[in-house]
Amino acid sequence: MEIFVISALTIALIIITCLPDRIIEENLLDGTISQIDNESILVKCKTNESSLCIAYMMGETVFNNITINQLSVGDSIQIEHTGQILESMPVQVYCKRIWKKQTND
């Protein structure tokens, strides 16, 4: 019986660990890069009521299929933030993931 319980818990832990992270739609931000430095990106927002947003990098920030060096002013990006929004002017968020949107020229 104990072996069954341990096996069931181990299988449950493996399943939970292997599941991909859910993306929460409210935590997505679309915009165009206005300014960029090593610690933050100033974004002209398309989906937020505020026109400008400062997106701060964290140690855990993931760049999907790009690096920070491949981003430049004018690029369209999508940011998944932590959900913690500092209501200042401009709005400030902490980045979890950043995607560079492909443009069709």
ZITA-V106941 format. One record per pair of residues at least 24 apart in sequence whose C-alpha atoms are under 10 Angstrom apart, sorted by the first residue. I is the first residue (numbers start at 0). J is the second residue. Records with the same first field share a line. If there is no record, write none. Layout:
BEGIN
I->J / J
END
This chain:
BEGIN
22->79 / 80 / 96
23->79 / 80 / 81 / 82
24->79
25->79 / 80 / 82
26->78 / 79 / 80 / 81 / 82 / 83 / 84 / 92 / 94 / 95
27->77 / 78 / 79 / 80 / 81 / 82 / 94 / 96 / 97
28->52 / 54 / 76 / 77 / 78 / 79 / 80 / 92 / 94 / 97
29->75 / 76 / 77 / 78 / 79 / 98 / 100
30->73 / 74 / 75 / 76 / 77 / 78 / 100
31->71 / 72 / 73 / 74 / 75 / 76 / 77 / 99 / 100
32->70 / 71 / 72 / 73 / 74 / 75 / 76
33->71 / 72 / 73 / 74 / 75
34->71 / 72 / 73
35->67 / 68 / 70 / 71 / 72
36->67 / 68 / 71
37->67 / 68
38->67
39->91 / 92 / 93 / 94
40->67 / 70 / 71 / 72 / 94
41->72 / 89 / 90 / 91
42->72 / 73 / 74 / 75 / 76 / 77 / 78 / 89 / 90
43->73 / 75 / 89
44->75 / 76 / 77
45->77
47->90
48->90
49->86 / 87 / 88 / 89 / 90
50->88 / 89 / 90
51->88 / 89 / 90 / 91
52->84 / 85 / 86 / 87 / 88 / 89 / 90 / 91 / 92
53->85 / 87 / 88 / 89 / 90 / 91 / 92 / 93 / 94
54->78 / 79 / 80 / 84 / 90 / 91 / 92 / 93 / 94 / 95 / 97
55->80 / 91 / 92 / 93 / 94 / 95
56->80 / 92 / 93 / 94 / 95 / 96 / 97
57->93 / 94 / 95 / 96
58->94 / 95
59->94 / 95 / 96
60->93 / 94 / 95 / 96 / 97
61->94 / 95 / 96 / 97 / 98
62->94 / 95 / 96 / 97 / 98 / 99
63->96 / 97 / 98 / 99
64->97 / 98 / 99
65->97 / 98 / 99
66->97 / 98 / 99
67->97
69->99
70->98 / 99
74->99 / 100 / 101 / 102
75->99 / 100 / 101 / 102
76->100 / 101
END
